[in-house]
Amino acid sequence: MNELVFITPSFQTELPLTYVDGGIQAGFPSPAQDYVDGILDLNRELIAHPAATFYARVTGHSMEPNISEGDLLVVDRSIDPFDGCVAVCCVNNEFTIKRLDMSKRAEGMLTLFPDNPKYEPIVVKEDEKFILWGVVRYVIHKTV
């Protein structure tokens, strides 16, 4: 299972950074300087429910290639889980991040799928200890 390092966000801290509002072209280059439009604070942009939001850092490889070791997750506990969402879960006292398959809930089962095919899904049965800690809203990762 993946391990997660939980980080408590500070919502009193502001860090306004320059924001390019016109977008950055992924195709033919465009002079971005024409579009510098102001400032952006990631706390305000990424966190809709401050009292229910936490950060977590990923260790492990079960969610690669989409989520990698060292990535920072923005997790919201106020969002109802839905089929296919990526969630932070606690299964039998071990934390993991997986994609939820809720199609067999009526049968008392929940399946947690890794994105990495080298890892097996986790089938959570009714008699097992399971806590859903929150739905992953954003994944922040380095590109280099």
Secondary structure, 3 states (H helix, E strand, C coil): CCEEEEECCCCCCCCCEEEECCCCCCCCCCCHHHHEEEEECHHHHHCCCHHHEEEEEEECCCCCCCCCCCCEEEEECCCCCCCCCEEEEEECCEEEEEEEECCCHHHCEEEEECCCCCCCCEEEECCCCEEEEEEEEEEECCCC
